[in-house]
Amino acid sequence: MTLIATATLLVLTAAAFWAGRRRAFVLASGATVRLHSRPAYHGALVALACVLPGLVLLPVAPRLALLAAAALGGLAWTRLTPALRARPAVETVVRVFFAGCSLIAIVATIGIVLSLVFEAGRFFERVPVSDFLFGLKWSPQMAIRADQVGSSGAFGAVPVFLGTLLITAIAMAVAVPVGLLSAIYMSDYASARARAGLKPMLEILAGIPTVVYGFFAALSVGPLIRALGERLGIPVASESALAAGLVMGVMIIPFVSSLSDDVINAVPQSLREGSLALGATPSETIRRVVLPAALPGIVAAVLLAVSRAIGETMIVVMAAGLAANLTVNPLAAVTTVTVQIVTLLVGDQEFDSAKTLSAFALGLLLFVVTLCLNVIALHVVRRYREQYD
């Protein structure tokens, strides 16, 4: 019933627009006064009068919604006059709609932050903030009986965040050079035919599910690194940060490459031609003209890639493990913030225990770290733009 009513409402809206626009033409031909607004705005005003009440009433009373849409649309049609200020009315409705869309995003962000702050506050009532921020051991498993070892748990977040930074650094060490150099090649060196073939093939990587990358890391890259370590006499864990970071870097290459390629292509061709005319080589032009001009967009692409790496879960679970080790050795098993959040919230949980609430504390700290990275990147971009201009 709702589907039929929705389709009927769309038909009524289209008919209202046509009728309002047609009536505006008739009024313009028979009146001595010019129309204040173009006929399309008259049609849009009638269509809005038809569709808005219909959308409001449609979820609760489909038939009443259609009756209200037809009645109010007809009323708006009868009130059309040459002097009617249709354009300001339509633009006001559109402006309010856009403001509402922006408000939804803002309210959603505020709601997420408040939920994290509230639940993290409950966690910090049980665990001191200093122990969480500077603790060197992460073991949130709570014992069933008080006489068991570790019954109070250990909630030091340093090993978790250190593992996150380690895997992210390895991934960015792979993704940024490869993605940026491939973008430079496709934008300034490759022919149009080569670019048309290479860019879609490179962007296919972005469509591969992360679980497939996880299988690849666990079944191919991990054993390969372990075999190389055995040949060299270097101990390598069965699940290592290096395996997860390398595969994650391959996954992130399309993010850096595609965005950087679009930004580099947006640099005016006149800047390249001016540099070449002054005697600079193509490589010098790229280093001294193109890349500085495209730096804000490149920084944004790298920041997006960092956010993507920090938020990745599946590859880390399958290739790096769940052990929260305090180490910077890429050949050891580590874990990340997102993996621990998923682990803590899987299954039926009681949201009054420190173990479960620690996931919200990790989420809040991760949010703060990501926010700081964004602020730093915006500051760098703004400062460089001022210098470049």
C-alpha positions as CSV (number, residue, x, y, z in Angstrom):
1,M,0.0,0.0,0.0
2,T,2.8,2.4,0.9
3,L,4.6,1.7,-2.3
4,I,1.5,2.4,-4.4
5,A,0.8,5.6,-2.4
6,T,4.4,6.8,-2.9
7,A,4.2,6.2,-6.7
8,T,0.9,8.0,-6.8
9,L,2.3,10.9,-4.8
10,L,5.2,11.2,-7.3
11,V,2.7,11.2,-10.2
12,L,0.6,13.9,-8.5
13,T,3.7,16.0,-7.9
14,A,4.8,15.8,-11.5
15,A,1.2,16.7,-12.6
16,A,1.2,19.6,-10.1
17,F,4.4,21.0,-11.5
18,W,3.1,20.7,-15.1
19,A,-0.2,22.3,-14.2
20,G,1.4,25.2,-12.3
21,R,3.9,25.9,-15.0
22,R,1.1,25.8,-17.6
23,R,-1.0,28.2,-15.6
24,A,1.9,30.6,-15.4
25,F,2.2,30.7,-19.1
26,V,-1.5,31.4,-19.4
27,L,-1.3,34.2,-16.9
28,A,1.7,35.7,-18.7
29,S,-0.1,35.7,-22.0
30,G,-3.3,37.2,-20.7
31,A,-2.0,39.8,-18.3
32,T,-0.6,43.3,-18.8
33,V,1.8,42.8,-15.8
34,R,4.9,40.8,-16.3
35,L,5.4,37.6,-14.2
36,H,7.4,38.2,-11.1
37,S,9.0,34.8,-11.4
38,R,9.6,32.4,-14.3
39,P,6.9,29.8,-15.0
40,A,9.1,27.0,-13.7
41,Y,9.1,28.5,-10.2
42,H,5.3,28.7,-10.3
43,G,5.3,25.0,-11.2
44,A,7.8,24.2,-8.5
45,L,5.7,26.1,-5.9
46,V,2.6,24.0,-6.7
47,A,4.6,20.8,-6.7
48,L,6.1,21.6,-3.3
49,A,2.6,22.4,-1.9
50,C,1.6,19.0,-3.2
51,V,4.5,16.8,-2.1
52,L,5.5,18.2,1.3
53,P,2.3,17.4,3.2
54,G,2.1,14.1,1.3
55,L,5.6,13.1,2.6
56,V,4.7,14.1,6.1
57,L,1.5,12.1,6.2
58,L,2.6,9.2,4.0
59,P,4.2,7.0,6.7
60,V,1.1,7.1,9.0
61,A,-1.9,7.5,6.6
62,P,-1.2,6.9,2.9
63,R,-4.7,7.7,1.8
64,L,-5.0,10.9,3.8
65,A,-1.5,11.9,2.5
66,L,-2.8,11.6,-1.1
67,L,-5.9,13.6,-0.3
68,A,-4.0,16.3,1.4
69,A,-1.4,16.5,-1.4
70,A,-4.2,16.8,-4.0
71,A,-6.1,19.4,-2.0
72,L,-3.2,21.6,-1.1
73,G,-1.7,21.3,-4.6
74,G,-5.0,22.4,-6.1
75,L,-5.3,25.3,-3.6
76,A,-1.8,26.5,-4.5
77,W,-2.7,26.3,-8.2
78,T,-5.7,28.5,-7.8
79,R,-3.7,31.2,-6.0
80,L,-1.2,31.6,-8.8
81,T,-1.0,35.3,-10.0
82,P,1.4,37.2,-12.1
83,A,2.6,39.2,-9.0
84,L,3.1,36.1,-6.9
85,R,6.7,35.9,-5.6
86,A,7.2,32.2,-6.5
87,R,10.9,32.2,-6.8
88,P,11.7,33.5,-3.3
89,A,9.2,31.1,-1.8
90,V,10.7,28.1,-3.7
91,E,14.3,29.2,-2.8
92,T,13.3,29.5,0.8
93,V,12.0,26.0,0.9
94,V,15.1,24.7,-0.8
95,R,17.4,26.6,1.6
96,V,15.5,25.2,4.6
97,F,15.9,21.7,3.1
98,F,19.7,22.1,2.6
99,A,20.0,23.5,6.1
100,G,18.0,20.5,7.4
101,C,20.4,18.1,5.7
102,S,23.4,19.9,7.2
103,L,21.7,19.8,10.6
104,I,21.2,16.0,10.3
105,A,24.9,15.5,9.8
106,I,25.7,17.9,12.7
107,V,23.2,16.3,15.1
108,A,24.4,12.8,14.2
109,T,28.0,13.8,14.9
110,I,27.0,15.4,18.2
111,G,25.0,12.3,19.2
112,I,28.0,10.0,18.4
113,V,30.3,12.2,20.5
114,L,27.9,12.5,23.4
115,S,27.3,8.7,23.5
116,L,31.1,8.1,23.5
117,V,31.6,10.7,26.2
118,F,28.8,9.4,28.4
119,E,29.8,5.8,28.2
120,A,33.5,6.6,28.5
121,G,32.7,8.7,31.6
122,R,31.1,5.6,33.2
123,F,34.3,3.6,32.4
124,F,36.5,6.3,33.9
125,E,34.5,6.0,37.1
126,R,35.9,2.5,37.5
127,V,39.3,2.9,36.0
128,P,41.5,6.1,36.5
129,V,42.2,8.1,33.4
130,S,45.9,8.0,34.0
131,D,45.9,4.2,34.1
132,F,44.0,4.1,30.8
133,L,46.2,6.7,29.0
134,F,49.6,5.6,30.3
135,G,49.1,2.0,31.3
136,L,51.5,-0.4,29.6
137,K,49.3,-3.6,29.8
138,W,46.0,-4.3,28.0
139,S,44.1,-7.3,29.4
140,P,40.4,-6.4,29.7
141,Q,39.3,-9.9,30.4
142,M,37.6,-9.9,33.8
143,A,37.8,-13.0,35.9
144,I,34.6,-14.7,37.1
145,R,35.8,-15.0,40.7
146,A,37.6,-12.5,42.8
147,D,40.3,-15.0,43.7
148,Q,41.3,-15.6,40.1
149,V,44.5,-13.9,38.7
150,G,43.8,-10.6,37.0
151,S,40.3,-10.4,38.4
152,S,40.6,-6.6,38.2
153,G,41.7,-6.5,34.5
154,A,44.3,-4.2,33.0
155,F,43.2,-1.3,30.8
156,G,46.4,0.4,29.7
157,A,45.7,1.7,26.2
158,V,49.4,2.3,25.2
159,P,50.0,-1.2,23.6
160,V,46.7,-1.0,21.6
161,F,47.5,2.5,20.2
162,L,51.1,1.6,19.6
163,G,50.0,-1.4,17.5
164,T,47.5,0.9,15.6
165,L,50.3,3.4,14.9
166,L,52.7,0.6,13.9
167,I,50.4,-1.0,11.3
168,T,49.2,2.4,10.0
169,A,52.8,3.5,9.5
170,I,53.7,0.4,7.6
171,A,50.6,0.8,5.4
172,M,51.3,4.4,4.7
173,A,54.9,3.6,3.9
174,V,53.5,1.4,1.1
175,A,50.5,3.4,0.0
176,V,51.8,7.0,-0.1
177,P,54.9,6.5,-2.3
178,V,53.2,4.0,-4.7
179,G,50.0,5.9,-4.9
180,L,51.6,9.3,-5.4
181,L,54.1,8.1,-8.0
182,S,51.4,6.2,-9.9
183,A,49.3,9.4,-9.9
184,I,52.2,11.4,-11.2
185,Y,52.8,8.9,-13.9
186,M,49.2,8.7,-15.1
187,S,48.7,12.5,-15.0
188,D,52.0,13.7,-16.6
189,Y,53.8,10.8,-18.3
190,A,51.3,8.2,-19.5
191,S,49.5,8.5,-22.8
192,A,45.8,8.9,-22.9
193,R,45.4,5.2,-24.0
194,A,47.6,4.0,-21.2
195,R,45.8,6.2,-18.6
196,A,42.4,4.9,-19.8
197,G,43.5,1.3,-19.1
198,L,45.7,1.8,-16.0
199,K,43.4,3.9,-13.9
200,P,40.4,1.6,-13.9
201,M,42.6,-1.4,-13.2
202,L,44.2,0.4,-10.3
203,E,40.8,1.4,-8.9
204,I,39.6,-2.2,-8.9
205,L,41.7,-2.6,-5.7
206,A,39.2,-0.3,-4.0
207,G,36.3,-2.6,-4.7
208,I,37.9,-5.8,-3.3
209,P,36.3,-6.7,0.1
210,T,38.6,-6.3,3.0
211,V,38.0,-10.0,4.0
212,V,39.6,-11.0,0.7
213,Y,42.7,-8.9,1.6
214,G,42.6,-10.6,5.0
215,F,42.7,-14.0,3.5
216,F,45.5,-12.9,1.2
217,A,47.5,-11.6,4.1
218,A,46.9,-14.6,6.3
219,L,47.5,-17.3,3.6
220,S,50.1,-15.8,1.4
221,V,51.9,-12.7,2.7
222,G,52.2,-13.9,6.4
223,P,53.7,-17.4,5.5
224,L,56.0,-15.7,3.0
225,I,57.4,-13.3,5.6
226,R,57.7,-16.1,8.1
227,A,59.6,-18.3,5.6
228,L,62.0,-15.4,4.7
229,G,62.6,-14.8,8.4
230,E,63.5,-18.5,8.9
231,R,65.9,-18.4,6.1
232,L,67.6,-15.3,7.5
233,G,67.5,-16.6,11.0
234,I,65.1,-13.9,12.2
235,P,62.2,-14.9,14.5
236,V,58.9,-14.0,12.9
237,A,55.5,-14.5,14.6
238,S,52.8,-16.4,12.7
239,E,50.7,-13.3,12.8
240,S,52.8,-10.1,12.3
241,A,52.2,-6.4,12.0
242,L,54.3,-6.4,8.8
243,A,52.0,-8.7,7.0
244,A,48.9,-6.7,8.0
245,G,50.6,-3.4,7.2
246,L,51.8,-4.5,3.7
247,V,48.5,-5.8,2.6
248,M,46.6,-2.8,4.1
249,G,49.0,-0.5,2.2
250,V,48.1,-2.3,-1.0
251,M,44.4,-1.8,-0.2
252,I,44.9,1.9,0.4
253,I,46.8,2.6,-2.8
254,P,43.7,3.5,-4.8
255,F,42.6,6.1,-2.3
256,V,45.9,8.0,-2.5
257,S,46.3,7.4,-6.3
258,S,42.8,8.3,-7.5
259,L,42.5,11.5,-5.3
260,S,46.0,12.6,-6.0
261,D,45.6,12.1,-9.7
262,D,42.4,14.2,-9.8
263,V,44.2,17.0,-7.8
264,I,47.3,16.9,-10.0
265,N,45.1,17.1,-13.2
266,A,43.3,20.1,-11.7
267,V,46.6,22.1,-11.7
268,P,46.3,24.6,-14.6
269,Q,48.2,23.6,-17.7
270,S,49.5,27.1,-17.9
271,L,51.7,26.6,-14.9
272,R,53.3,23.6,-16.5
273,E,53.8,25.4,-19.8
274,G,55.3,28.4,-18.1
275,S,57.7,26.3,-16.2
276,L,58.8,24.4,-19.3
277,A,59.1,27.7,-21.2
278,L,61.5,29.0,-18.6
279,G,63.8,26.0,-19.3
280,A,62.7,23.6,-16.5
281,T,62.7,19.9,-17.2
282,P,59.4,17.9,-16.9
283,S,60.7,16.3,-13.6
284,E,61.6,19.8,-12.2
285,T,58.2,21.1,-13.3
286,I,56.5,18.3,-11.3
287,R,58.7,18.8,-8.2
288,R,58.7,22.6,-8.1
289,V,55.4,23.6,-9.7
290,V,52.8,20.8,-9.9
291,L,53.3,19.1,-6.6
292,P,53.4,22.4,-4.5
293,A,50.2,23.6,-6.3
294,A,48.5,20.3,-5.6
295,L,49.8,19.9,-2.1
296,P,46.5,20.7,-0.3
297,G,44.7,18.0,-2.2
298,I,47.5,15.5,-1.7
299,V,47.5,16.2,2.0
300,A,43.7,15.5,2.0
301,A,44.2,12.3,0.1
302,V,46.9,11.1,2.6
303,L,44.7,12.1,5.5
304,L,41.8,10.1,4.1
305,A,44.2,7.1,3.6
306,V,45.4,7.4,7.2
307,S,41.8,7.4,8.5
308,R,41.1,4.4,6.4
309,A,44.1,2.6,7.8
310,I,43.2,3.4,11.4
311,G,39.7,2.2,10.9
312,E,40.5,-1.1,9.3
313,T,39.6,-4.2,11.3
314,M,39.4,-7.4,9.2
315,I,42.9,-7.5,7.8
316,V,44.4,-6.9,11.3
317,V,42.2,-9.7,12.8
318,M,43.3,-12.2,10.2
319,A,46.9,-11.2,9.8
320,A,48.1,-9.4,12.9
321,G,46.2,-11.2,15.7
322,L,44.5,-10.1,18.9
323,A,47.6,-9.9,21.2
324,A,48.2,-6.4,22.7
325,N,52.0,-6.5,22.8
326,L,54.0,-3.4,23.8
327,T,56.4,-3.5,20.9
328,V,57.5,-1.7,17.8
329,N,58.9,-4.8,16.2
330,P,57.0,-5.2,12.9
331,L,57.6,-9.0,13.0
332,A,55.7,-9.4,16.2
333,A,51.9,-9.9,16.7
334,V,50.0,-6.7,17.6
335,T,46.5,-5.5,17.7
336,T,44.7,-2.2,17.0
337,V,42.0,-0.1,18.6
338,T,39.2,-1.1,16.2
339,V,40.0,-4.8,16.6
340,Q,39.7,-4.5,20.4
341,I,36.5,-2.5,20.1
342,V,34.9,-5.2,18.0
343,T,36.3,-8.0,20.2
344,L,34.9,-6.3,23.3
345,L,31.4,-5.7,21.8
346,V,30.9,-9.1,20.1
347,G,28.0,-11.1,21.5
348,D,25.8,-10.4,24.5
349,Q,27.4,-7.8,26.6
350,E,26.5,-6.1,29.9
351,F,27.0,-2.4,29.6
352,D,27.8,-2.0,33.3
353,S,31.2,-3.8,33.3
354,A,34.5,-2.1,32.9
355,K,35.4,-4.6,30.1
356,T,32.5,-3.5,27.9
357,L,32.7,0.2,28.7
358,S,36.4,0.2,27.8
359,A,35.4,-0.1,24.2
360,F,33.8,3.3,24.4
361,A,36.9,4.8,26.1
362,L,39.0,3.4,23.2
363,G,36.5,4.9,20.7
364,L,36.6,8.3,22.4
365,L,40.4,8.4,22.4
366,L,40.5,7.3,18.8
367,F,38.1,10.1,17.9
368,V,40.3,12.7,19.7
369,V,43.4,11.4,17.9
370,T,41.7,11.5,14.5
371,L,40.4,15.0,15.2
372,C,43.9,16.2,16.1
373,L,45.2,14.8,12.9
374,N,42.6,16.7,10.9
375,V,43.3,19.9,12.7
376,I,47.1,19.6,12.1
377,A,46.5,18.8,8.4
378,L,44.2,21.8,8.0
379,H,46.7,24.0,9.6
380,V,49.5,22.7,7.4
381,V,47.4,23.2,4.2
382,R,46.3,26.7,5.2
383,R,49.8,27.8,6.0
384,Y,51.1,26.4,2.7
385,R,48.3,28.0,0.7
386,E,49.2,31.4,2.2
387,Q,52.8,30.9,1.3
388,Y,52.0,29.7,-2.2
389,D,49.7,32.6,-2.9
